[in-house]
Amino acid sequence: MKQLRGWLAVVRKELTIYFATPIFYITGFFFLLLAGYFFYTNIIYYNIISFQAAQQAGNPQIAAQLNPQQMVFRPLFAVLGIILLFLVPFVTMRLLAEEKRSGTAELLFTYPLTDWAVISGKFGAALLIYLILLAVTVSYAAVFGLVTRLDWGALGAGYLGMVLLGGACLSLGLFASSLTENQIVAGVVAFALLLLFWIIGWVQELGAGSLGPVVKYLSLLDHYENFTRGVIDTRDLVYCLSFIYFFLFLTKRQLESRRWRA
């Protein structure tokens, strides 16, 4: 119970900082602006195909394309995944780098809290901020669902993928923030690593030999794509949850190594 209260105190502290600084509002504004723009353009394209289908009622090819999940939400999820690569470093770069720069990191870790409580508290606050923004985009689907039939199961799989991808990106960003006292450096490192894990699967297409399947398995993109198609595969769930735990664990080890050096 004491650890839970401490964890909640860390979450409240981080949320207070997020809401008191421009980071939340700027990243939230651009995330929702871009999400709204791409959702709108996908709807326009869907309407054009619907109109053509109505004019050519006997054309099975056009009728087969009329799938809101494939025409509207799958491209939207794909674009939001890329947007995350750019926005997550802004959300996470301050979390530990600023504590180290200001000298409050030592004080924080002298509190009667476990390292996991502090790390998971910071990660939980960042994840909550992300979920707030993601929840706004659910309203797009709710409104669209009023005028057309949606596959809510496939849509739920897509949003589950967004949650897991966001958690994976945030855990990596938190780790990058633990490496340095400079927020800008933390942001750059986070973006570079996220981009690497996003595109690393492309190596297989260039002929990676026997390492190809291994490299492909490490790719965030390859696992995320199944969710955008409305497919929930346990291998993707295990990968994403392992990814999150791995980088939170690395963050803990990085902070412990700083104590050893001191």
N, C-alpha and C positions, 0 to 999 in steps of 0.2 A: 504493500500500500504506500509506503514511504517513497519507493522508487517510482511508483505511478504518479504520485503528486509531484515529484521532481521532474518527471518526464513532461507532465502537463505544464509545469512552470516554464520549461524550456520552449515548448510549443507556443505558449502565450507570449513569451518574450520575443520570439522570432516573428510571430504574426503581427505583434505591435510594431516592430521595426518595418516589416513589409508594408503595412498600411500607412505608416508615417513617412515613408520615403517614396520618391517618384517611380522606383523600379517596378512596383506592382502595377501602377496605373499605366505606365508607358508600355511595358510588355503585354499587359492585358489589352490595352487599346489596339496594338498592332496585331496581336493574336486574333482578336475577335474581328478586326477590320478585314484581315486577310481571309479568315474563315468565312465571313459573310460574303466577301467578294467572290470567292471560288464556289461557294454554295449557290449564289445567285447565277453565276455563269453556267453552272451545271444544270440548274433549273431551266435556264433559257434554252440550252441545247436539248434538254429532255422535251421541252414544249415543241421545239421545231420537229423533232422526230415523231412526236405524238400527232402533230398536224399532218405530217407526211403519211403517217400510218392511216389516219382518218380518210385522207384522199385516195390512198391505195389500199383499201381494206383487204384486197386479195393477195397482197404481197407478203409472203411469210417471213422474208428476210428483215423487213422493217419491223414487222410485228414482234419478231424475236428479240429485237434490240430494246423493246419497251420494258425494261427492268429498272425500276428506280434504284435498287441496291447497286447494280452494276454501272448505271449511267450517272447517278448523282452522288451516292455516298461512298462508293469505292474510290473514285477519283478524289473526293474530298478528304477521305482518311489518308490517302497517299500524300496529298499536298500538306496536310497538317503534320504528318510525320516529318517531312523535310523542314517545315517551319519550326518544329521543336528543336532541331539541331542548332538553329540560330538563336532561339529565345532562351533555352534552358541555361546557357552559360551566364546570361544576365541575372537569372534568378538565383543561381548557386554561387556565383563568384565571391560574394561577400561573406557567406556563412561562416567559414573558418579563417579565411585570409584576413578579414577585418579584426577578428578576435586576436590573431597572432600579431598583427601590426600595432594594435592599440595596447597590447600587453595584458588583455583580459583573459586570454586563453588559459594561462596558468591559474588564474583565480577561479575560472569556471570549473576547471578539472580538480580543484581542491574542495569543491562542494561535496557533501555526502551523497554523491550520485555515481553510479557506474558509468564507465565510458560509453557503454551501449545506450544508456538512458540519454546521455547528451547527444550522441550521434544520431540515434533514432528520433530524438526530439526535433533536431534541426531538419532531418530528412522528412519527418512527418509534417512539419510546418510548410516546407516547400511543396510537398505533395498536396497538401490541403489547398494551397494557393492555386496550384495547377488544376485541381478538381473543380474549384469554384469557376475557373474560366471554362473548363470543359463542359460543365453543367449548363452554361449559357447556350452552348451549341446544340444541346439536346432540344432546346426550344425550336430550332430549325426543323428537326425531324417531326416534332409534335405538330407544328403548323402544317408542314407538308403532308403529314398523315391525315389531316382533315379533308384533303382534296384527292388523295389517291391511296391505294392500298399498299402498305409497306410490309416487308418481311421483318417483323420486330426481332425475331431470333437472330437473323443475320446482322441486323443493326446492332443488337446487343453484343454480338461477337466483335463487331468493329470497335465499339466503344470500350470493350474489355481490352482489346489490343491497344487502344489509345492510352488507357490507364497504365497498362504494363509497360508500354514503351516510354511513357512519361516517367514512371518510377525508375526504369533502367537509366534513362538520361540523367535524372536528378541524382541518382546514386553516384554515377560517374562524375557529375559536376561537383558533388560534395567532396569526392576524393581529390579532384583537381584543386579545389579550394584549400585542402589540407596540406598541399605541397609547397605553398608559398605565402608570403605576407602581402603580396601585390595582387590586388583584385583583377587588374587588367591581364596580368600573366595567367592567373587562374582561369579567367574567361577564355583566353586564347588556347590554353592547354585543353580545357574542356571541349571546346569546339573542334580542335584538331583530333582528339580521341574519338569524339562522337562521329565525326566524318569518317574516320578510319574504320570504325565498327559498322558504319552504314554501307560503305562501298567495298569492304574487304572481300565480299563474295564474288566481286567482278574478276578477281584473280583466276578463278576457276575457268572462266570463259577464255582467258588468255593462255590456258594450258598450264595449270599448276601441278600436273601429274598426280601422284598418289596423295599429295597434300591437299588436293582440290576439295574433296568432301569435308575435310577438317576445317579448312579456311571458310568454306561455304557455311558450315554449321555455326561459325562464330559471328556471322553477319546478322546484325539487327534487322536489316531490310528483309532478308529471306524469311525470318520468323514472323515479322510483322505483316508481310503480304498475305499470309493465310488468314489472319484476322480480318483484313480488309475485304477478303472474299466471303466472309461470313463463316469461316471454318475455325473451330476450336480444336486444336491438336494438343494432346498432353505434352508432346515433345517441345512445342512452342511455350507452353506454360512453364515447364521445368526450366527451359533455357532462360526465360525472362526473370523468373524468381531467383534462379541461380546467379544471374547477372547482377541483380540488385544486391543480393547477399554478398557476393564476391567483392563488389566495390565498397560496400559498407564495411566489410571486414578489412579491406586494404586501408580504408580511412582510419580505422581503429589502430591498425599496426603502425601506420604512419605517425599518428599522434603518440603512440607508445615509444617509437624510436626517437622522437624528439626529447622525451623524458630521459631516455638512456644517454643521449648525447649530452644533456645538461648535467 
